[in-house]
Structures are given as C-alpha cells and as structure tokens.
Amino acid sequence: MEINTHTQLYGVIGNPVEHSLSPAIHNAAFRKLGLNCVYLAWKVEAIGEAIKGLRALGNFRGASVTIPHKVSAMPFLDHVETTARQIGAINTIVAEKGRLTGYNTDATGALRALKEGGVVLKERHVVILGSGGAARAIAFALAAESGADKLTLLGVDDKERTALAAEARSKTALTVEDFHLDEATLGRTLPEAQVLIHCTPIGMFPKVGATCVPASLLHAGLAVMDIVYNPRETQLLKDATRAGCKTIPGLEMFLNQAVTQFELWTNQPAPVEVMRTVLESQFR
C-alpha cells in the first residue's frame, strides 16, 4: 500500500519502544486487508504534549500505549472505558471524530485467550499469581465479564496485593481473598481451584528454568495460563502439561490484546492468522 495524504496513522507510544513487536504485527494486518494505514513506533517522554500533538493530526486514528504511560496518559483523553477506568490504566487509544477514548485490551486479551483455549470461567475459582499491572487488568476483567465465582490473589508484594484485593472487593461482586505467595498458600489454594493465571516475571527469558509453582501442586482439573511469552513454553507450562492441565501460553494473550486493538481501530475482524505468523516468527 502506497503511503499518501489519505494514509491513516497509528502507532505505539512508550519509552523505550525499540523492542516493540506491535509495528510488525499491525502493519502486516493492514497489508492483508488492503487498508491505507501505517503503524509507527513513537518514543515519548512528555505524554501530555504527545497526545496534544496527535490530536492535531487529521489522519491520527489510534495508538497502543505502553510503559511508562499506561496510567499517565489517562487524564489527557476525553473518555476512558469502564473496565479500563476500574483498572486504572489503558493500553489503547481510539480516535473517532476528534474524540479520544482509552481502553485496556490487556484485560480483554487475557479473557479472549482463555475462552479460545476452551477454559470455562463461569462459576469457577480463579487464582492469580502476582499483583502488578497485568494481574490488576485481568482481575477487573474477570469481575466485569467472566462470571467467575471466586478470585484468590497470591503475591509477594503484600501492600500492593492487599490494596488490589480491597479495591476488587469494593468495586465488584466477586468473592476475593488474598494471601502472601509461598508454597504453603499455594498448597492450600490450588487443590480447590479450576483456573491458574501466572502474572509475575518468574520464568521469563533468560531465567527460563524458574517457576513459583511446585510441579507437585498442579493437577488435571486445573487450567493454567502463563502471561510470560518468552519463552513460548515456560517451565510452569511444561510442568502443567505433564500434570494433565489445559495450558494457555502467554503468546495467546499478547496476540489477542493486539487483535482487540486492531478491531477497535478498524471495526473489521482482524486477520488473526497473519498476526500470529508474524508474532511467532519473532521467536523462532
């Protein structure tokens, strides 16, 4: 597609952005559908000035927002979607008729990955490991959309975890409990749980042999999603497969958050397999 005066502009806003896989994924999707769009990487320090500048561009249609701007971008938007507002962070901006709306597709991407992986969430007991941004997004998405019955938060940052649990209790109808993450609490919690979602960096490249869940605690009645996507199969997922668990790799959440972004921007079904192929090629 030739870039011209009608080309619509998208990009990722963050610092750093050099490592981002988003330009490759989204530009491949635009090409596949023959859309006159281009997706760029914008290294941004002053988020307010950047958003003001993007507003002034007649061809600007949307952006991904990454570290460190997921929270600080919010006051500069016209509207923030309900779940994203509860989470307190966005990762997507949609520009329509001069109005900027913020969404959090990390949350919906995780739920979509679980659903497409055949994991039932309705009336289930879900355990989330970690209490940072991703855990926060998934916890509120579960409350808003999944029909899950009970949520247990296990994390090592006690202050962060208890604050998230208190907020989830006050803002949602979920039954929420929280404990310090250690082998004892895992041993008490996992036998009765049906879904485990790992949201800590443990097991990420280069420390690929690490896991915070002893293999002996995994059981065939448990579905396990690890949001770490490098390596493709973490130690947790290897152990879960051996235990007979249904497993969802982190690549699926990363892909699905991008798919949801694309569909919010274009109002068209995303070419998922093209996007998957591009993403997987980065890890060969």
Secondary structure, DSSP 8 states (H G I E B T S, - for coil): ----TT-EEEEEEESS-TT-SHHHHHHHHHHHHT-SEEEEEEE-S-HHHHHHHHHT-TTEEEEEE-TT-TTTTGGGSSEE-HHHHHHT--SEEEEETTEEEEE-HHHHHHHHHHHHTT---TT-EEEEE--SHHHHHHHHHIIIII--SEEEEEES-HHHHHHHHHHHHHHSSSEEEEEE-SHHHHHHHGGG-SEEEE-SSTT-TT-TT--SS-GGG--TT-EEEE---SSSS-HHHHHHHHTT-EEE-HHHHHHHHHHHHHHHHHSS---HHHHHHHHHHTT-
